Amino acid sequence: MRLPWRRLLAALSLAAAMVVAPAATASASANSAPSSGWNNFSCRPSAQHPRPVVLVHGTFGNGTDNWLAFAPYLVQRGYCVYSFDYGMLPGVPLIGGLGPIADSAQQLSDFTDRVLAASGTSKVDIVGHSQGGMMPRYYLRFLGGAAKVNTLVGLAPDNHGTTLDGLTKLLPYFPGAADALHGITPGLADQVAGSAFQQHLNAGGDTVPGVHYTVISTIYDEVVTPYTTQALSGPDVHNVVLQKLCPVDVSEHVAIGLTDRIAFHEAANALDPAHATPTTCLSAFS
């Protein structure tokens, strides 16, 4: 028996929420993140790490909970680190990434300008998880971000959309479901493989000149599927699969962005390639 389209819509949203939402209890807005050097607008980048790092959370996340492990990891290594909330819908507190992705990219643009002004630098580096690794590409391509960003690191980014393990392929069988998904949570609809947003984002190539790209994926990703679609093509792209760095790493979509220090180490290498060290299973203890 076929399920009503509303149940399919609920299943899509619930599946994404269960896998993408941070396990931590929702906390305060990212604009008042824990005071440990993170979101410290008086921080001045050092000669060793001359660019601030902007962290971009994933769908159903926020700028605090998504980065409770990785932000301190970078701060301890001498980076000026910032995060923010984006894609919030009216009446839905603490849960971001739901608004139209083009609008979210403008919010990233505005926040980046704020960081640049505070730090006195001309460029930032960006690290994003899931939607947060893909959305900045819109900023780079269409909103002038290429002149303000040196490196973009994506942790399990849905660079070419997702099928949610085939769930999105059921949408055509439920009249009105796709329109409802776009009307209720446009940020989710924009991430469906083959959506108008995805076609616009990826038309003409995956990258823009002058930006260094790193994509870190896991074969166990159950949200951005197939995981191979996360990879980018271009002249300055480094695509790496986590299990090629550490075969016994079983991190899936959430863990690669929230807790996996092997992924963190490889991301740090991308931010500072001049001082990169091999990423191995032992990186989990470094």
C-alpha positions in Angstrom: 0.0 0.0 0.0 1.3 3.4 -0.9 2.0 5.9 1.8 0.4 9.4 1.5 2.8 12.0 0.3 2.7 13.7 3.7 4.1 10.7 5.3 6.9 10.6 2.7 7.6 14.3 3.4 7.8 13.6 7.1 10.0 10.6 6.5 12.4 12.7 4.4 12.6 15.4 7.0 12.9 13.0 9.9 15.6 11.0 8.2 17.6 14.1 7.6 17.0 15.4 11.2 18.0 12.1 12.8 21.3 11.9 10.9 22.3 15.5 10.5 21.2 17.0 13.8 24.0 17.2 16.4 23.7 14.7 19.3 24.3 17.5 21.8 21.3 19.2 23.3 20.4 22.4 21.5 22.2 25.3 23.1 22.5 29.1 22.7 22.8 30.8 19.4 26.2 30.5 17.7 26.5 34.3 17.9 27.2 33.7 21.6 29.3 30.5 21.3 31.3 29.2 24.3 34.0 31.7 25.3 37.2 29.7 24.6 38.7 31.9 21.9 35.9 30.7 19.6 33.9 33.6 18.1 36.3 36.0 19.8 36.2 39.1 17.5 39.2 40.6 19.1 41.3 37.6 18.0 44.2 38.6 15.6 45.5 35.9 13.2 49.1 34.9 13.7 51.9 34.7 11.1 51.6 30.9 11.2 47.8 31.0 10.7 47.2 34.3 8.9 43.5 33.7 7.9 40.5 33.4 10.2 38.5 30.2 9.8 34.7 30.4 9.3 32.8 27.2 10.3 29.5 26.5 8.5 27.1 24.0 10.1 24.9 21.5 8.4 21.2 21.1 7.9 19.2 20.8 11.2 22.3 22.1 13.0 23.5 25.4 14.4 26.7 27.3 14.7 27.4 26.1 18.2 26.4 22.4 18.5 27.9 21.4 15.2 31.4 22.7 16.2 31.6 21.8 19.9 34.7 19.5 19.1 36.2 21.0 16.0 36.2 24.7 17.0 38.3 24.1 20.1 40.5 21.8 18.1 41.4 24.7 15.8 41.6 27.3 18.6 44.1 25.1 20.5 46.2 25.1 17.3 46.3 28.9 17.2 43.5 29.7 14.7 41.0 32.5 15.0 37.7 30.6 14.7 34.2 31.8 14.0 30.8 30.2 13.5 27.3 31.5 12.9 23.7 30.4 12.4 22.1 30.4 9.0 19.0 29.3 7.2 16.7 29.7 10.2 13.0 29.6 9.6 10.5 31.9 11.5 9.3 30.1 14.7 11.9 27.4 14.5 14.7 28.3 16.9 18.1 26.6 17.1 17.7 24.6 14.0 19.3 26.0 10.9 19.9 25.1 7.2 16.2 25.0 6.4 15.8 28.3 4.4 16.6 28.7 0.7 20.3 28.0 0.2 20.8 31.1 -1.9 19.6 33.2 1.0 21.9 31.2 3.4 24.8 32.0 1.1 24.1 35.7 1.5 24.1 35.2 5.2 27.6 33.6 4.9 28.7 36.6 2.8 27.5 39.0 5.4 29.2 37.1 8.3 32.4 36.7 6.3 32.6 40.5 5.8 32.1 40.9 9.5 35.0 38.5 10.3 37.3 40.2 7.7 36.6 43.6 9.1 37.2 42.5 12.7 40.4 40.6 11.9 41.9 43.1 9.4 42.5 40.3 6.9 41.7 40.1 3.2 40.7 36.4 3.1 39.2 33.7 5.3 39.3 29.9 5.1 36.0 28.0 5.3 35.3 24.6 6.8 31.7 23.3 6.4 29.8 20.1 7.3 27.2 18.6 5.0 25.1 21.5 3.5 27.7 23.8 5.1 30.4 22.3 2.8 28.3 22.8 -0.3 26.5 26.1 0.3 29.7 28.2 0.4 30.2 27.2 -3.3 27.2 29.4 -4.1 28.9 32.2 -2.2 32.1 31.7 -4.1 30.5 31.5 -7.5 27.7 34.0 -7.4 28.2 36.4 -4.5 31.8 37.5 -4.9 33.2 35.1 -2.3 36.1 33.9 -4.5 38.0 37.1 -3.8 37.6 36.6 0.0 38.2 32.9 0.5 41.5 31.1 0.2 40.4 27.5 1.1 37.1 25.6 1.3 37.1 22.3 3.2 33.9 20.2 3.0 33.3 17.5 5.5 30.7 15.1 3.8 29.4 18.0 1.6 26.4 17.3 -0.7 28.1 19.0 -3.6 25.8 17.4 -6.2 22.8 16.9 -4.0 21.6 13.7 -2.4 19.2 10.8 -3.0 18.9 10.1 0.8 19.6 6.4 -0.1 16.9 6.6 -2.8 14.1 8.2 -0.8 14.1 11.3 -3.0 13.5 9.2 -6.0 10.0 8.4 -4.6 8.9 12.1 -4.7 7.5 11.9 -8.3 5.1 9.1 -7.1 3.5 11.4 -4.6 1.7 14.3 -6.3 2.4 17.6 -4.5 5.2 16.2 -2.3 8.0 18.0 -4.0 6.2 21.3 -3.9 5.3 20.8 -0.3 8.9 20.0 0.6 10.1 23.2 -1.2 7.4 25.3 0.5 7.9 24.0 4.0 11.7 23.5 4.1 13.3 25.0 0.9 16.8 24.2 2.2 16.0 20.5 2.0 14.4 20.7 -1.4 17.5 22.5 -2.7 19.6 19.6 -1.7 17.7 16.9 -3.6 19.9 15.6 -6.4 18.8 17.1 -9.7 17.0 20.1 -8.1 16.9 23.4 -9.9 19.3 24.8 -7.3 21.8 21.9 -7.8 21.7 22.4 -11.6 22.3 26.1 -11.3 25.1 25.6 -8.7 27.0 23.1 -10.8 26.4 24.4 -14.3 29.8 25.4 -15.8 31.9 23.4 -13.4 32.4 22.6 -9.8 35.0 25.2 -8.8 36.1 28.8 -9.3 39.7 30.0 -9.9 41.8 31.1 -7.0 40.2 28.9 -4.3 41.7 25.7 -2.9 39.2 22.9 -2.4 39.3 19.8 -0.1 36.5 17.3 0.2 36.6 14.7 3.0 34.1 11.9 2.6 33.2 8.6 4.3 32.0 5.4 2.6 29.5 5.0 5.5 27.7 8.2 4.7 23.9 7.5 4.8 22.7 11.0 4.2 24.7 12.3 1.2 24.3 9.4 -1.1 26.0 8.1 -3.1 29.0 9.3 -1.2 31.0 9.5 -4.4 28.9 12.4 -5.5 30.5 14.6 -2.8 33.8 14.8 -4.8 34.6 17.8 -6.9 36.3 18.2 -10.2 38.7 21.0 -10.9 42.4 22.0 -11.1 42.8 22.8 -7.4 40.8 20.0 -5.7 41.8 17.4 -3.2 39.2 14.7 -2.8 39.9 12.1 0.0 37.9 9.3 1.4 38.3 8.9 5.2 38.8 5.1 5.0 41.8 5.6 2.7 43.4 7.5 5.6 42.4 5.0 8.2 40.7 1.8 7.0 39.1 1.0 10.4 37.4 4.4 10.7 33.7 3.8 10.7 32.5 7.4 11.0 29.3 8.1 9.1 27.7 11.4 8.1 27.3 12.9 11.6 30.6 11.8 13.2 32.8 13.0 10.4 31.8 16.5 11.1 31.2 16.4 14.9 33.7 14.1 16.5 36.2 12.5 14.1 39.7 13.7 14.9 41.0 11.9 11.8 38.8 14.0 9.6 39.8 17.0 11.8 43.5 16.4 11.2 43.0 16.2 7.4 41.0 19.4 7.5 43.8 21.1 9.4 46.2 19.9 6.8 44.1 21.6 4.2 44.1 24.8 6.1 47.9 24.8 6.6 49.4 22.6 3.8 52.9 24.0 4.4 53.0 22.3 7.8 50.8 19.2 6.9 51.6 15.9 8.5 50.3 12.5 7.4 46.8 11.7 8.4 46.6 8.1 9.8 44.6 6.2 12.4 47.0 7.6 15.0 45.6 11.1 14.2 42.7 10.2 16.4 44.9 10.7 19.3 46.7 13.8 18.3 
